[in-house]
Amino acid sequence: MTKQNEKPERTTGIKHVFAATTYSIGGLKCLWKEAAFRQEVLLYLIVMAVFALIGANGAQYLVATGLALLLVAIEALNTAIEAVVDHLSPDWSEFARDAKDLGSLAVMCLLIANGLFLAYVLWQHLILA
């Protein structure tokens, strides 16, 4: 039996791949608890429905999905930053505010990139068509 504070045994090879997959699934479960992430998933599904309605091509689906996956990655990093900062600095501090603001900025940049690409695809299919 391992104590709560003991580090898990380090794995290599194929065991490491399975362990990393388990950790990633755990991260996804943790991220799902965040309202912002759930809203981003909903927006992605809406964008995919809009793409189907306007006849977007495969490359446009691929770019939109790639941007959405980047957004998920940045949202995960932002959530991790918030968790660490909240643990290390439970009281208000300038350090905590700055760290959280920078994580938020990263998410906002990806949201803007997603929005700009959606606007481009809509322009191509609805205005120029």
PyMOL commands that set and color helices and strands:
alter all, ss='L'
color gray80, all
select helices_A, chain A and resi 13-32+35-54+58-88+94-127
alter helices_A, ss='H'
color red, helices_A
deselect
rebuild
show_as cartoon
